[in-house]
Amino acid sequence: MDMSEFGVWAMLAFWGSAIGGIAFAITWARSRNRNPATRDQIINSLKQRLEKGEISQQEYANRMAKIEAKNGSKTE
């Protein structure tokens, strides 16, 4: 392999990593706003916290209303 072939491979490696890095950054940025917990998991967690006395009935109702409001806005 002479120096001109090395330059071509180095250029391909550089541009490949640059484009791959940009694609990875875009994918990562989009996934940051997603909630990993499902709606059912959140509701079950709230029910458990209510049963344990960690939150009041009013707090439970407020949070359930927020969940329902978010759920309703996505279906419209």
PLY file of the C-alpha trace (Angstrom):
ply
format ascii 1.0
element vertex 76
property float x
property float y
property float z
element edge 75
property int vertex1
property int vertex2
end_header
0.00 0.00 0.00
1.50 3.31 -0.99
0.84 6.70 0.55
-1.90 7.70 -1.89
-3.99 4.64 -0.98
-3.51 5.38 2.71
-4.80 8.92 2.18
-7.95 7.64 0.48
-8.66 5.16 3.30
-7.95 7.79 5.95
-10.35 10.20 4.24
-13.07 7.51 4.03
-12.58 6.64 7.70
-12.78 10.30 8.72
-15.94 11.07 6.76
-17.54 7.78 7.77
-16.98 8.50 11.45
-18.14 12.11 11.05
-21.41 11.11 9.36
-21.91 8.24 11.81
-21.34 10.58 14.74
-23.90 13.05 13.46
-26.46 10.27 12.91
-25.81 8.94 16.43
-26.19 12.42 17.94
-29.52 12.97 16.20
-30.83 9.56 17.31
-29.69 10.17 20.90
-31.25 13.66 21.02
-34.61 12.35 19.78
-34.68 9.53 22.33
-34.03 11.83 25.31
-37.60 13.13 25.37
-39.21 9.69 25.53
-40.56 8.34 28.79
-39.35 4.76 29.33
-42.25 3.95 31.67
-45.58 2.95 30.18
-48.85 4.55 31.21
-49.89 1.38 33.06
-46.62 1.29 35.01
-47.09 4.90 36.09
-50.67 4.26 37.21
-49.65 1.12 39.14
-46.86 3.05 40.83
-49.30 5.79 41.86
-51.73 3.21 43.26
-48.96 1.59 45.29
-47.79 4.93 46.65
-51.37 5.79 47.63
-51.79 2.45 49.43
-48.50 2.94 51.31
-49.55 6.44 52.34
-46.71 8.15 50.48
-49.16 10.43 48.67
-52.61 11.74 49.63
-55.86 10.97 47.84
-55.85 14.54 46.49
-52.31 14.17 45.12
-53.30 10.86 43.53
-56.34 12.48 41.89
-54.25 15.41 40.62
-51.62 13.16 39.07
-54.24 10.88 37.51
-55.92 13.95 35.99
-52.58 15.00 34.47
-52.07 11.51 33.04
-55.55 11.53 31.53
-55.01 15.03 30.12
-51.77 13.94 28.43
-53.40 10.78 27.13
-56.33 12.76 25.73
-54.11 15.30 23.99
-52.20 12.57 22.12
-55.34 11.01 20.66
-56.73 14.26 19.29
0 1
1 2
2 3
3 4
4 5
5 6
6 7
7 8
8 9
9 10
10 11
11 12
12 13
13 14
14 15
15 16
16 17
17 18
18 19
19 20
20 21
21 22
22 23
23 24
24 25
25 26
26 27
27 28
28 29
29 30
30 31
31 32
32 33
33 34
34 35
35 36
36 37
37 38
38 39
39 40
40 41
41 42
42 43
43 44
44 45
45 46
46 47
47 48
48 49
49 50
50 51
51 52
52 53
53 54
54 55
55 56
56 57
57 58
58 59
59 60
60 61
61 62
62 63
63 64
64 65
65 66
66 67
67 68
68 69
69 70
70 71
71 72
72 73
73 74
74 75
